[in-house]
Amino acid sequence: MTTPPADTAAELADALTRAMRRIRRQTMHRLEPYGITPSQARALRTLAHGCDGGAAMRLSELAERLHIAPRSATTVVDALEEAGLVERTPDPADRRAVRVVLTAAGHSALERIVQVRHEVAQDYFGPVSRPDQHSMLQALRVAEEAFEPSRTAAAPGDAVR
């Protein structure tokens, strides 16, 4: 029985999947003492990047940016609000809508998240030379850019994050 030729693209996809699992697991482990889950960290980062000059983001927009159902976003925001990291405010443009804004404690938590993400990335990619890290990043950017048009053409439920 002969073995099929190596499928480099599939092997690369598998290696990326393993890397992301390890990075996510280590990040989750390091955020645990702060009481922050990966989904909460992602929501806080999204709020920080989406809030121009401290403006609030609608809950529906947060759900859309996170690619999750509005109910799931509500659950994440409930936990963040209970921890004092965000607060809900009425949207002056639409009384039915709710906006979410980071609190001072949320900004502090975001700083810890950024630090943990940096440390985990350094631990994982530290053994890889700077030029190789740059090459990997460039290759992934090219792949992502080429993939993006096909992703928007896919059915709404097809995109997986």
N, C-alpha and C positions, 0 to 999 in steps of 0.2 A: 504494500500500500504506500503510495507516495503522498507526501504532505503538500498541501497547496502552497503556492508562493506567498511570501509574507505580504500582508496588506498593511502598508505603512500608515495610511490614513486611519484605518480601523485601530491599529495599535496606538497611534497618537491619541485618538478619541478615548480609548481605554485608559491610557496614562493620564490624560487630563481629568477623567472622571475620578480616578484614584487620588490624584493630587487634590482635587476640590473636596473630596470626602475627608481627606486627612486635614486639610487646612480648615475646613468647617468644623470638624470635631475638635481640633486644638483651639480654635477661636471660641467655640462654645464652652470648652473646659475653662479657658482663661477669663471668660466673661461671667461665669457662674458665681464667683464671689461677689460680684456687683449686682446680682439678681437680674441680669439682662439676658434674654434669649436671643438667638440669631435673628428671629423674625422681628423682634423689638428693635434690635440694633439696626437692621435694614430699614425699618420704618423711620427711626430717628435720623439716619443718614439721608434718607429721601426727603424728609421734612426740611432738614438743614440745607440741602442743595436746591430744593424747590422753593424755598422761602426767600424772595428777593428783599434784602434789607430787613429781615425779621417779619415780613408779612406772613399771614396765616395761609394755610392750604386747606381747601375743602376736603372733607372726608372722602367724598367720591373721587376726587382727583388723586388722593393718596392711594386709594384702592387701585385705580387705573395705572398709576406709575409703578406700583408693586406687582401688578398683574395678578391680583387676587380679587375674590368676590368682595363686594361692599360689606357683607356680614363679617367676613374674616378680618377686614380692616377695622371694623367696629370692635371686635374682640381684642385686637392688638392695641388699639387706642385706649380701650377700657383699662387694660393692664398698665399702660404707660401713664395714664391719668391717675390711676390709683397709686402709682409709685411717685407721683408728683413731677414727672418728666415732661408732660404736655398738659395743656388745658384746652378745653373746647370753648369756643366763642361763637356767638351768632354771626351769621354772614349779613352785613348791612345791605348787601345787594339782593339778598333772597332770604327772607325770614325762615323759610323751610330748610335751608341749608345750614350746615355746621362747619366751622373752620377749626383747624387744629394748629396750635402754635407751641413751639418749644418753650419751656420755662427755663429759668436760670439753672435749675438742677438738670434739666434735659441737655443744656449746652455742656455742663460739666461731664455728664454721662457720655456725651458724644466725644469729648476729648479723650476719655478713657477708651472708648471703642476704637478711635483712630490709633491710639497708642498700641492697643492689643493687636489690631490688624497689622500694624507695621512690624511688631515683634514677631508675630507668627509668620509673616511673609519673609522676614529676614532669616528666621530659623529654617524655614523650608527651602528657600532659594539661595541661602548663603553659600552652600558648597558649589553653586553654579557660577562660573565666571561672569563678570559684568558684561563682556561682549556677548556671551551666550544668552544672558538674561535679556539683553536688548534685542537680539535676533529672535528669541522666542516671542517677545512682546510684539515685535513688528509682524511676525508671521501670523500671530493670532489676530492682530488688527486687520490685516489683509483678508483673512478668512472671514472675520466678522462682517467686514464691509461688503464682501462678496455675497455673504449669506443673507444679509439684511433684506435686500429686495425680494428674495424668494420667500422670506418669512412673512413679509407683509402681504404677499399674494396668497399665502396659505389660509385655510379656513380659520376663523377666530379661535376655535378650541384646539387647533393643532400646535400652537406655540407652547412649548414647555420650558419653564425656567428652573 
